[in-house]
Amino acid sequence: MAASVCAFILALYALCGSAAGSGGLSAPTHVRLTSYNMDLVLRWDPPEGTTDVLTYTAEYRSLATGYNNGCTNTSALKCEFTSSSITVHGNYTGRVRAHRGAESSSWVESNVIVMDRHTFIGPPDVTLHVTGTSLEVSIKDPVFKQSELRETYTSATYNITYWKSSSKEEVETMSDMMQDRVVLSDLDPLSEYCVQVQIITNMNPRPSEYSDVVCERTGDVDAAPWVAAVVTFVVMATVVALVVTLVVYWKQISKFLCPEVVLPPHFKESLLLNDPNSIYPVSLPSEHCDHVSIVADHRTEEEGGCSTQPDTSQDGG
């Protein structure tokens, strides 16, 4: 009996040792589900102590559905889930496993993400427009993968921080601004000011990333708002008047720019007196023809000839 028990223990030990020796393929590590501007990306690290070339399969699911395929046999260490079924208010988790040939590791699940609470919001885009000693701050929200920022966070506000570049320690802040265009007034003339903006939401505990620092130099004095309007009106009225004048007086203008050619009176008379069948533009002097007698070798031949000179000979008889 004791011998049988010892043999069983040794066999079990050998079996466990063999399994421990083969080990199997280790699973990926540091698996985490992340979101930036409402995308959904699963990331992971290779299995520890593995130098082989591996591929991975990644899947995701919401709390109300089963797993959906995301990436299959990819060599990358991340997988972006782009299904149209992903919503900005959904709860999601992911999982991944490694492959080496026909061998596969176990699945490793990630953390759970609530999209509108956990996504990282990128920086807004900021531009400045100078009007005298005032700066108009124009803010453009980051582009979301799903929906838009104002549709997801209806009560989002902006924190605007600005300072004079020559005195960075004197920082001014305008908080909880709803408008995407804000005017900074009462600034020093001919001075450079820098602006930075951050988005605050009511549902996401993390504010957005800060925008890039944008700097602009103020003008000398405030320009009256009506000046630009008057200048624009005058320019437009001038253009319209020129177009109307060109249309109404086009014939007169074209005659002035391209006048008709008028021939002198004596040219007209010459053309009117010409034979219509003549190829010459003016009349040529008419020719006078006389009979000429020529005496040669004691014989007389009478031939007809033409000459423009008067006849000085007499008939021979």
VEXVO-789948 format. One record per residue (C-alpha): x, y, z; residue number from 0. Coordinates in pm, 1 decimal, padded with zeros to 6 digits. Each point is the difference from the previous one (the first is absolute). Example, Ala and Ser with C-alpha at 12.3 -4.5 7.8 and 13.67 -1.06 7.14 Angstrom:
BEGIN
+----------+----------+----------+-----+
:        x :        y :        z : seq :
+----------+----------+----------+-----+
:  01230.0 : -00450.0 :  00780.0 :   0 :
:  00137.0 :  00344.0 : -00066.0 :   1 :
+----------+----------+----------+-----+
***
This chain:
BEGIN
+----------+----------+----------+-----+
:        x :        y :        z : seq :
+----------+----------+----------+-----+
:  00000.0 :  00000.0 :  00000.0 :   0 :
:  00275.0 :  00241.5 :  00095.1 :   1 :
:  00185.7 : -00088.2 : -00316.9 :   2 :
: -00305.7 :  00079.2 : -00209.6 :   3 :
: -00041.2 :  00335.9 :  00165.3 :   4 :
:  00364.1 :  00088.6 : -00057.5 :   5 :
: -00022.6 : -00101.1 : -00366.1 :   6 :
: -00308.6 :  00221.5 : -00047.3 :   7 :
:  00172.7 :  00295.5 :  00160.4 :   8 :
:  00306.6 : -00042.7 : -00218.8 :   9 :
: -00210.8 : -00025.0 : -00315.5 :  10 :
: -00194.3 :  00311.6 :  00094.7 :  11 :
:  00321.1 :  00187.6 :  00073.3 :  12 :
:  00144.1 : -00103.8 : -00336.5 :  13 :
: -00313.8 :  00111.9 : -00178.0 :  14 :
: -00001.0 :  00337.5 :  00172.7 :  15 :
:  00367.2 :  00044.4 : -00067.0 :  16 :
: -00048.8 : -00074.4 : -00368.6 :  17 :
: -00282.7 :  00252.6 : -00021.5 :  18 :
:  00208.9 :  00258.5 :  00180.7 :  19 :
:  00287.0 : -00068.0 : -00236.0 :  20 :
: -00208.2 :  00049.1 : -00311.9 :  21 :
: -00156.5 :  00312.2 :  00152.1 :  22 :
: -00219.2 :  00097.1 : -00303.7 :  23 :
: -00012.8 :  00349.2 : -00158.6 :  24 :
: -00014.8 :  00281.0 :  00252.0 :  25 :
: -00273.1 :  00261.7 : -00028.9 :  26 :
:  00054.2 :  00369.3 : -00085.8 :  27 :
:  00062.9 :  00238.9 :  00288.0 :  28 :
: -00109.1 :  00351.7 :  00101.9 :  29 :
: -00323.3 : -00023.4 : -00197.2 :  30 :
: -00190.8 :  00330.0 :  00015.4 :  31 :
: -00293.2 :  00153.1 : -00185.7 :  32 :
:  00043.7 :  00370.8 : -00077.4 :  33 :
: -00197.7 :  00277.2 : -00167.4 :  34 :
:  00119.2 :  00329.7 : -00151.3 :  35 :
: -00253.2 :  00237.3 : -00156.0 :  36 :
: -00260.3 : -00277.6 :  00010.0 :  37 :
:  00200.3 : -00271.8 : -00175.2 :  38 :
:  00032.1 : -00345.6 :  00160.0 :  39 :
:  00342.9 : -00167.3 : -00007.5 :  40 :
:  00123.6 : -00314.0 :  00177.8 :  41 :
:  00373.7 : -00003.0 :  00077.4 :  42 :
:  00227.2 : -00266.4 :  00145.4 :  43 :
:  00361.5 : -00112.3 :  00046.7 :  44 :
:  00150.5 : -00330.4 : -00122.0 :  45 :
:  00012.3 : -00297.3 :  00237.5 :  46 :
:  00286.4 :  00020.1 :  00246.3 :  47 :
:  00315.3 : -00182.6 : -00098.4 :  48 :
: -00116.1 : -00066.2 : -00357.6 :  49 :
:  00221.8 :  00088.4 : -00296.8 :  50 :
: -00195.8 : -00193.5 : -00263.0 :  51 :
: -00199.3 :  00169.5 : -00274.7 :  52 :
: -00358.8 :  00003.0 :  00120.0 :  53 :
: -00337.1 :  00102.8 : -00137.6 :  54 :
: -00302.4 :  00110.5 :  00198.9 :  55 :
: -00376.8 : -00009.7 : -00009.8 :  56 :
: -00194.1 :  00278.2 :  00173.9 :  57 :
: -00371.1 :  00031.7 :  00073.5 :  58 :
: -00232.5 :  00241.5 :  00180.2 :  59 :
: -00348.2 : -00002.1 :  00142.0 :  60 :
: -00247.8 :  00222.0 :  00176.7 :  61 :
: -00156.6 : -00100.1 :  00330.4 :  62 :
: -00320.4 : -00093.0 : -00185.1 :  63 :
:  00147.8 : -00209.3 : -00285.9 :  64 :
:  00249.0 : -00276.4 : -00064.5 :  65 :
:  00349.4 :  00045.8 : -00140.4 :  66 :
:  00046.8 :  00145.4 : -00348.6 :  67 :
:  00305.0 : -00062.8 : -00213.7 :  68 :
:  00238.1 :  00295.4 : -00030.5 :  69 :
:  00338.5 : -00116.1 : -00133.5 :  70 :
:  00109.7 : -00348.2 : -00109.7 :  71 :
:  00358.5 : -00126.3 : -00031.5 :  72 :
:  00147.9 :  00348.0 :  00027.5 :  73 :
:  00364.5 :  00051.2 :  00089.8 :  74 :
: -00068.2 :  00346.2 :  00146.9 :  75 :
: -00027.8 :  00055.6 :  00372.8 :  76 :
: -00330.4 :  00186.4 : -00027.7 :  77 :
: -00337.9 : -00030.9 : -00165.3 :  78 :
: -00238.9 :  00287.1 : -00076.1 :  79 :
: -00365.4 : -00095.0 :  00008.8 :  80 :
: -00191.0 :  00195.5 : -00263.6 :  81 :
: -00342.7 : -00161.9 : -00007.1 :  82 :
: -00301.9 :  00227.2 : -00048.6 :  83 :
: -00161.0 : -00171.1 :  00298.0 :  84 :
:  00237.8 :  00180.9 :  00238.4 :  85 :
: -00179.0 :  00293.3 :  00166.1 :  86 :
:  00126.5 :  00295.0 :  00201.5 :  87 :
: -00197.1 : -00105.4 :  00308.0 :  88 :
:  00079.6 : -00374.6 : -00011.9 :  89 :
:  00195.4 : -00217.4 :  00243.3 :  90 :
:  00265.3 : -00218.5 : -00163.6 :  91 :
:  00269.7 : -00251.9 :  00082.0 :  92 :
:  00251.9 : -00185.1 : -00216.7 :  93 :
:  00209.8 : -00314.2 : -00002.0 :  94 :
:  00302.1 : -00133.1 : -00190.1 :  95 :
:  00197.6 : -00322.5 : -00040.1 :  96 :
:  00326.2 : -00090.3 : -00170.9 :  97 :
:  00070.0 : -00256.7 : -00275.1 :  98 :
:  00315.8 : -00188.7 : -00095.7 :  99 :
: -00074.4 : -00225.7 : -00290.9 : 100 :
: -00285.3 : -00228.7 :  00104.5 : 101 :
:  00056.7 :  00080.5 :  00366.6 : 102 :
: -00209.6 :  00266.9 :  00177.5 : 103 :
:  00019.4 :  00158.8 :  00342.9 : 104 :
: -00287.8 :  00057.6 :  00232.9 : 105 :
: -00216.4 :  00312.9 : -00030.0 : 106 :
:  00087.1 :  00304.0 :  00209.4 : 107 :
: -00277.7 :  00248.8 :  00068.2 : 108 :
:  00045.8 :  00374.3 :  00034.3 : 109 :
: -00150.6 :  00264.3 :  00221.1 : 110 :
: -00352.8 :  00136.2 : -00058.3 : 111 :
: -00042.2 :  00337.6 : -00170.1 : 112 :
: -00300.7 :  00232.6 :  00013.4 : 113 :
:  00059.5 :  00202.6 : -00314.4 : 114 :
: -00129.5 :  00345.2 :  00100.4 : 115 :
:  00157.6 : -00024.6 :  00347.5 : 116 :
:  00338.4 : -00150.2 : -00079.7 : 117 :
:  00097.7 :  00126.1 : -00344.4 : 118 :
:  00293.2 :  00240.3 : -00014.6 : 119 :
: -00103.8 :  00325.2 : -00170.2 : 120 :
:  00258.5 :  00153.2 : -00230.7 : 121 :
:  00096.0 :  00368.6 : -00012.1 : 122 :
: -00219.7 :  00260.0 : -00171.4 : 123 :
:  00132.0 :  00205.2 : -00290.8 : 124 :
:  00039.6 :  00372.3 :  00078.1 : 125 :
:  00045.5 :  00299.7 : -00230.5 : 126 :
:  00029.0 :  00369.7 :  00088.6 : 127 :
: -00130.2 :  00304.7 : -00189.5 : 128 :
:  00119.9 :  00351.4 :  00083.3 : 129 :
: -00242.6 :  00293.9 :  00016.5 : 130 :
:  00181.6 :  00303.6 :  00135.0 : 131 :
:  00098.5 : -00076.9 :  00357.2 : 132 :
: -00238.5 : -00297.9 :  00020.6 : 133 :
:  00053.5 : -00365.6 : -00087.7 : 134 :
: -00278.1 : -00225.0 : -00124.0 : 135 :
:  00058.0 : -00363.8 :  00100.9 : 136 :
: -00151.5 : -00255.9 : -00241.1 : 137 :
: -00023.3 : -00356.6 :  00133.5 : 138 :
: -00053.8 : -00315.5 : -00206.1 : 139 :
: -00084.4 : -00325.2 :  00180.7 : 140 :
:  00205.6 : -00315.7 : -00064.5 : 141 :
: -00141.9 : -00249.0 : -00250.3 : 142 :
: -00155.9 : -00307.4 :  00162.2 : 143 :
:  00005.6 : -00350.0 : -00149.0 : 144 :
: -00360.8 : -00046.0 :  00104.8 : 145 :
: -00248.7 :  00290.8 : -00002.0 : 146 :
:  00114.2 :  00357.1 :  00082.7 : 147 :
:  00115.1 :  00160.2 :  00323.1 : 148 :
: -00306.5 :  00226.4 :  00036.1 : 149 :
: -00235.7 : -00291.5 : -00062.5 : 150 :
:  00171.8 : -00216.1 :  00260.3 : 151 :
:  00062.6 :  00270.8 :  00261.6 : 152 :
: -00282.3 :  00251.5 : -00032.9 : 153 :
:  00127.8 :  00212.6 :  00289.6 : 154 :
:  00366.4 :  00015.3 : -00096.7 : 155 :
:  00175.6 :  00327.8 :  00084.2 : 156 :
:  00337.8 :  00159.8 : -00067.2 : 157 :
:  00263.0 :  00124.8 :  00240.0 : 158 :
:  00201.3 :  00273.8 : -00172.6 : 159 :
:  00334.5 :  00097.0 :  00143.8 : 160 :
:  00190.4 :  00299.3 : -00138.8 : 161 :
:  00302.1 :  00203.2 :  00098.5 : 162 :
:  00232.8 :  00268.1 : -00127.0 : 163 :
:  00307.3 : -00166.0 : -00147.0 : 164 :
:  00229.5 :  00246.0 :  00174.3 : 165 :
: -00148.0 : -00085.4 :  00344.9 : 166 :
: -00097.2 : -00366.8 :  00019.1 : 167 :
: -00059.3 :  00018.7 :  00373.9 : 168 :
: -00310.7 :  00215.2 : -00052.2 : 169 :
: -00245.4 : -00258.2 : -00132.1 : 170 :
: -00368.4 :  00075.3 : -00058.3 : 171 :
: -00269.7 : -00270.2 : -00023.5 : 172 :
: -00351.6 :  00000.9 : -00140.7 : 173 :
: -00188.6 : -00308.9 :  00122.6 : 174 :
: -00318.5 : -00180.8 : -00106.5 : 175 :
: -00028.2 :  00174.5 : -00336.3 : 176 :
: -00273.4 : -00151.1 : -00219.0 : 177 :
:  00074.4 :  00196.9 : -00319.0 : 178 :
:  00263.3 : -00114.3 : -00248.3 : 179 :
:  00082.8 :  00366.5 : -00075.6 : 180 :
:  00113.8 :  00217.3 :  00290.0 : 181 :
:  00140.0 :  00354.7 : -00010.7 : 182 :
:  00284.9 :  00096.4 :  00231.7 : 183 :
: -00027.9 :  00376.7 :  00045.3 : 184 :
:  00182.4 :  00271.2 :  00196.3 : 185 :
:  00339.1 : -00131.3 : -00105.8 : 186 :
:  00312.5 :  00211.9 : -00022.6 : 187 :
:  00062.4 :  00144.1 : -00346.8 : 188 :
:  00290.1 : -00126.6 : -00211.6 : 189 :
:  00058.7 : -00292.8 :  00237.0 : 190 :
:  00023.9 : -00373.6 : -00064.3 : 191 :
: -00248.1 : -00222.1 :  00183.5 : 192 :
: -00010.8 : -00380.3 :  00015.3 : 193 :
: -00311.3 : -00215.0 :  00036.9 : 194 :
: -00063.7 : -00363.6 :  00096.6 : 195 :
: -00335.7 : -00179.7 :  00023.0 : 196 :
: -00126.3 : -00314.3 :  00175.5 : 197 :
: -00339.7 : -00173.3 : -00028.9 : 198 :
: -00197.1 : -00092.1 :  00312.7 : 199 :
: -00289.9 : -00249.0 : -00018.6 : 200 :
: -00274.2 : -00085.1 :  00245.8 : 201 :
:  00026.1 : -00380.8 : -00041.2 : 202 :
:  00370.3 : -00064.9 : -00049.3 : 203 :
:  00201.5 :  00063.7 :  00317.4 : 204 :
:  00312.1 :  00066.8 : -00208.0 : 205 :
:  00025.0 :  00333.4 : -00181.9 : 206 :
:  00132.9 :  00002.6 : -00353.4 : 207 :
:  00362.8 :  00044.3 : -00091.2 : 208 :
:  00113.1 :  00362.4 : -00015.6 : 209 :
:  00006.4 :  00162.5 : -00340.9 : 210 :
:  00323.0 :  00122.2 : -00151.3 : 211 :
:  00110.6 :  00340.5 :  00125.3 : 212 :
: -00096.2 :  00263.0 : -00259.7 : 213 :
:  00142.5 :  00353.7 :  00014.5 : 214 :
: -00097.4 :  00320.6 : -00181.7 : 215 :
:  00092.6 :  00368.1 :  00021.1 : 216 :
: -00270.1 :  00257.6 :  00068.2 : 217 :
: -00049.1 :  00313.2 : -00208.1 : 218 :
:  00047.1 :  00365.3 :  00088.5 : 219 :
: -00357.1 :  00112.6 :  00067.4 : 220 :
: -00342.4 : -00157.2 : -00021.1 : 221 :
: -00151.3 :  00032.8 : -00343.9 : 222 :
: -00364.1 :  00104.0 : -00004.8 : 223 :
: -00214.6 : -00298.9 : -00107.8 : 224 :
: -00193.4 :  00209.9 : -00253.8 : 225 :
:  00315.1 :  00094.7 : -00191.9 : 226 :
:  00043.7 : -00348.0 : -00146.9 : 227 :
: -00370.9 : -00012.4 : -00088.1 : 228 :
:  00014.1 :  00337.4 : -00178.5 : 229 :
:  00310.0 : -00096.7 : -00195.6 : 230 :
: -00158.2 : -00328.6 : -00105.4 : 231 :
: -00319.8 :  00177.2 : -00109.7 : 232 :
:  00190.2 :  00259.0 : -00205.4 : 233 :
:  00205.9 : -00266.2 : -00175.5 : 234 :
: -00306.1 : -00209.4 : -00083.6 : 235 :
: -00197.7 :  00304.8 : -00122.8 : 236 :
:  00290.3 :  00103.2 : -00224.2 : 237 :
:  00024.8 : -00344.9 : -00152.9 : 238 :
: -00375.7 : -00013.5 : -00066.8 : 239 :
:  00003.5 :  00348.5 : -00158.2 : 240 :
:  00286.4 : -00096.1 : -00231.2 : 241 :
: -00177.3 : -00316.8 : -00111.7 : 242 :
: -00328.1 :  00184.6 : -00070.3 : 243 :
:  00182.8 :  00273.4 : -00194.4 : 244 :
:  00183.5 : -00257.0 : -00208.0 : 245 :
: -00322.9 : -00180.2 : -00091.2 : 246 :
: -00206.2 :  00314.2 : -00081.6 : 247 :
:  00265.8 :  00188.2 : -00199.3 : 248 :
:  00173.2 : -00298.2 : -00156.9 : 249 :
: -00055.4 :  00117.8 : -00359.3 : 250 :
:  00137.2 :  00348.4 :  00065.9 : 251 :
:  00293.3 : -00141.6 :  00192.2 : 252 :
:  00080.7 : -00250.9 : -00272.8 : 253 :
: -00013.2 :  00276.2 : -00265.8 : 254 :
:  00231.7 :  00214.5 :  00209.9 : 255 :
:  00247.8 : -00281.5 :  00055.4 : 256 :
: -00023.6 : -00134.1 : -00357.5 : 257 :
: -00093.5 :  00295.2 : -00231.4 : 258 :
: -00101.4 : -00055.2 : -00364.7 : 259 :
:  00254.6 :  00080.5 : -00274.1 : 260 :
: -00113.3 :  00301.0 : -00214.5 : 261 :
:  00156.9 :  00040.3 : -00347.5 : 262 :
:  00088.3 :  00346.1 : -00133.2 : 263 :
: -00253.9 :  00141.4 : -00252.8 : 264 :
:  00233.3 : -00021.4 : -00304.8 : 265 :
:  00058.5 : -00372.2 :  00071.6 : 266 :
: -00374.3 : -00056.4 : -00001.5 : 267 :
: -00040.6 :  00186.7 : -00332.9 : 268 :
:  00277.7 : -00202.6 : -00161.0 : 269 :
: -00159.7 : -00324.6 :  00113.3 : 270 :
: -00344.1 :  00107.9 : -00130.2 : 271 :
:  00142.2 :  00091.4 : -00348.8 : 272 :
:  00186.8 : -00330.4 : -00037.0 : 273 :
: -00120.9 : -00278.7 : -00224.9 : 274 :
: -00171.0 : -00252.8 :  00231.9 : 275 :
:  00185.3 : -00279.2 : -00181.7 : 276 :
:  00338.7 :  00163.3 :  00036.6 : 277 :
:  00248.7 : -00155.7 :  00237.1 : 278 :
:  00174.9 :  00334.0 :  00050.9 : 279 :
: -00109.1 :  00225.4 :  00285.6 : 280 :
:  00061.4 :  00320.4 : -00206.9 : 281 :
: -00033.5 :  00098.0 : -00367.3 : 282 :
:  00302.2 : -00028.6 : -00228.8 : 283 :
:  00078.7 :  00251.6 : -00286.0 : 284 :
: -00175.3 : -00094.5 : -00325.5 : 285 :
:  00217.0 : -00117.9 : -00290.7 : 286 :
:  00010.7 :  00165.0 : -00350.1 : 287 :
:  00045.3 : -00226.2 : -00306.9 : 288 :
:  00109.9 :  00107.4 : -00357.3 : 289 :
:  00091.3 : -00178.0 : -00322.9 : 290 :
:  00374.7 : -00019.0 : -00062.9 : 291 :
:  00162.4 : -00069.7 : -00340.9 : 292 :
:  00336.6 : -00180.6 :  00000.6 : 293 :
:  00225.0 : -00014.6 : -00312.0 : 294 :
:  00253.9 : -00285.0 : -00013.6 : 295 :
:  00184.9 : -00163.3 : -00298.4 : 296 :
: -00192.8 :  00219.8 : -00242.9 : 297 :
: -00321.9 : -00158.0 :  00118.5 : 298 :
: -00266.2 :  00166.5 :  00201.3 : 299 :
: -00190.1 : -00177.9 :  00272.5 : 300 :
: -00282.7 :  00161.4 :  00171.5 : 301 :
: -00047.9 : -00117.5 :  00352.5 : 302 :
: -00218.8 :  00118.1 :  00275.7 : 303 :
:  00178.5 :  00127.1 :  00311.3 : 304 :
: -00063.2 :  00191.5 :  00314.4 : 305 :
:  00197.7 :  00284.5 :  00138.2 : 306 :
: -00043.5 :  00258.1 :  00258.8 : 307 :
:  00199.8 :  00245.8 : -00220.0 : 308 :
: -00158.5 :  00198.1 : -00289.3 : 309 :
:  00054.8 : -00140.2 : -00364.0 : 310 :
:  00280.7 :  00197.9 : -00188.4 : 311 :
:  00005.3 : -00203.9 : -00327.7 : 312 :
: -00222.3 :  00024.8 : -00314.0 : 313 :
: -00153.5 : -00280.1 : -00205.8 : 314 :
:  00232.5 : -00114.2 : -00284.3 : 315 :
: -00270.0 :  00012.5 : -00237.3 : 316 :
+----------+----------+----------+-----+
***
